[in-house]
Amino acid sequence: MSVKVHQLNKRYGSFPAVRDVTFEVPSGGIFGFVGPNGAGKTTTLRILAGLLAPTSGEAWVGGESVIQRPRAVRQKVGYMPDFFGVYGDLTVVEYLDFYAHSHGVARSHRQRVIDDLIELVDLVDKRQAFVNTLSRGMKQRLGLARCLVHDPEVLLLDEPASGLDPRARVEMREILRELQKMGKTILVSSHILPELADLCTHLGIVNHGQMLVHGPVADVLAQAEVGQSVVIRVLERAEAVADHLRQRPGVSRVEVGSEGVVADLTGDDGDVAALLRSLVEAGLPVVEFRKRSRGLEELFLEVTGEQEGA
Amino acid sequence: MLAIVLKEFKSRMRGWRTPVILTLYVGLLANAAYGQAQQMATLAAYSYGNNNPAAEGMQIFSTLAGFQLALLIFLTPALSSGALAGEREHQTFDLLLCTGLSAPAIVLGKYLATMAFVLLLLWASLPVFSLVLLFGGVAPLSIALVMLLCFATSLAISAVTVLLSAIFHRVQIVTAVAYGVVFFQTVGLFVFARFAPVFQGGASGPAPLAAFVSPITALASLLSAGNSPYVGFPVLPLPLYFARTVPRLSQLHLALWEVHILIDVLIACVALGLASYLIQPTRQLRRRRP
């Protein structure tokens, strides 16, 4: 595992910012860390970057403990905070050279690294531009290049797309895909789920400092599918269909809307087939019957909503 | 560490502030020297041929030395206050901590960059100081020693300001507190040393610790070493006791200004060590889990 977090806790006075967070990210994976603002994402990432001491628990990055060997961890990590400043009076090349030098990249090797990174983040035309003249999107890309100057094993990106326009977001996603191909392990946090849905291999949903769901995206989605949802469109008598469904065992919720009749039920695909059969046998005019897959967004709303209600 | 020093040089030299500071600094020194020379010339007109160019040179030199020390005391907190607090304000501090640099390397890098700038100011002032050599009465070594004393004073002030920069997160607060500390160290301790009861009876008692810490007394001691009973401070005549050597200090026979330099170095080491400790992000944890 490239990143391993075990029962991590962080308290600020009496306020628990992170509570018993546990998860793992394999090498080369992209872990989407999702949660509303103030959920504990930034605190967790800062602990993993060796910038914050946890109250209890343990975390390892690239096999190094963030508590015992924070400096070794920092060499294995490229961290991009949600808000970060730049040295505006340096040019793009000088900016990257400073961080490469600080990370101990050999002088002979530095220029090639900088050229490669500038190309990766598509700032070739801005090589000699002063950093304070770059747009927000360019600064974000430069920040990403900065994270990579020492060729880290793990990237910790805190809301990398925040404040970017749609085009810049797409560009950022493409760069992250490219980095994954290069074998980097990436932890990327966001409070906007669609940003991460099609990018991540693993997902963790966090709220009020607690990890609610985590694991490979497919597994997390499967958890979302434990309770199934079907949409039934009928030629007529929608209310009769709804009444029929309400009398069926295992059906938890029935709603009649513009889409048709939507029913949530427990059970597997066999139960779904049995439900369709019962509708046909009852003589109801079904013209469409389909399972509605519940997306990550619904799962997110569901698990965070459950916690709010608890 | 070198990365930080080089980056600071680039940043400092690119702005408009550096040329303005250098110009003002040298201009003010030259103006002080010119003013003193004018005053000397006016006095010479009434001296009926009893001019003493060496004494005049010494007066101008004393003025320049005092002025240089005052300017550095004034400038050093401003030059150092942004060292760490500025990084925090500009949200670049975390990025710096994430590099392979250790906390002492970051602190030292910032500190050395400031001290290099102080050296530049001292270097720029040399042509003005060299004018006093034309009068005679002042040896080049005296100029070098004044430069050394000024540099040592800046060493301590800058280190204390860097420490404050590690404690407080806003540059304005750091600057304000630093000026308070510097005022206490220079003027406060000088006044205390000057009017301490032990001296009221005469010049026989040992100098209090305050006298060793204040750069004003140190400069007075340096300028008057081996000279007349009164320090050649034209604007602030000081009595002889600041000129005395300190014969009982561990049998080292060090002059007050020499002890002051040692204290400055000690203050700098302690302040920088503390600053390095304070900026370590995971220090609480290591304290709890050895």
Boltz contact constraints between the chains, C-beta under 6 A:
constraints:
  - contact:
      token1: [A, 49]
      token2: [B, 98]
      max_distance: 6.0
  - contact:
      token1: [A, 51]
      token2: [B, 94]
      max_distance: 6.0
  - contact:
      token1: [A, 51]
      token2: [B, 97]
      max_distance: 6.0
  - contact:
      token1: [A, 51]
      token2: [B, 281]
      max_distance: 6.0
  - contact:
      token1: [A, 53]
      token2: [B, 282]
      max_distance: 6.0
  - contact:
      token1: [A, 53]
      token2: [B, 284]
      max_distance: 6.0
  - contact:
      token1: [A, 53]
      token2: [B, 285]
      max_distance: 6.0
  - contact:
      token1: [A, 67]
      token2: [B, 285]
      max_distance: 6.0
  - contact:
      token1: [A, 70]
      token2: [B, 282]
      max_distance: 6.0
  - contact:
      token1: [A, 74]
      token2: [B, 98]
      max_distance: 6.0
  - contact:
      token1: [A, 75]
      token2: [B, 100]
      max_distance: 6.0
  - contact:
      token1: [A, 79]
      token2: [B, 98]
      max_distance: 6.0
  - contact:
      token1: [A, 81]
      token2: [B, 94]
      max_distance: 6.0
  - contact:
      token1: [A, 83]
      token2: [B, 91]
      max_distance: 6.0
  - contact:
      token1: [A, 84]
      token2: [B, 91]
      max_distance: 6.0
  - contact:
      token1: [A, 85]
      token2: [B, 90]
      max_distance: 6.0
  - contact:
      token1: [A, 85]
      token2: [B, 91]
      max_distance: 6.0
  - contact:
      token1: [A, 85]
      token2: [B, 92]
      max_distance: 6.0
  - contact:
      token1: [A, 89]
      token2: [B, 11]
      max_distance: 6.0
  - contact:
      token1: [A, 89]
      token2: [B, 14]
      max_distance: 6.0
  - contact:
      token1: [A, 98]
      token2: [B, 3]
      max_distance: 6.0
  - contact:
      token1: [A, 98]
      token2: [B, 7]
      max_distance: 6.0
  - contact:
      token1: [A, 101]
      token2: [B, 3]
      max_distance: 6.0
  - contact:
      token1: [A, 102]
      token2: [B, 3]
      max_distance: 6.0
  - contact:
      token1: [A, 102]
      token2: [B, 99]
      max_distance: 6.0
  - contact:
      token1: [A, 102]
      token2: [B, 101]
      max_distance: 6.0
  - contact:
      token1: [A, 103]
      token2: [B, 99]
      max_distance: 6.0
  - contact:
      token1: [A, 103]
      token2: [B, 100]
      max_distance: 6.0
  - contact:
      token1: [A, 104]
      token2: [B, 100]
      max_distance: 6.0
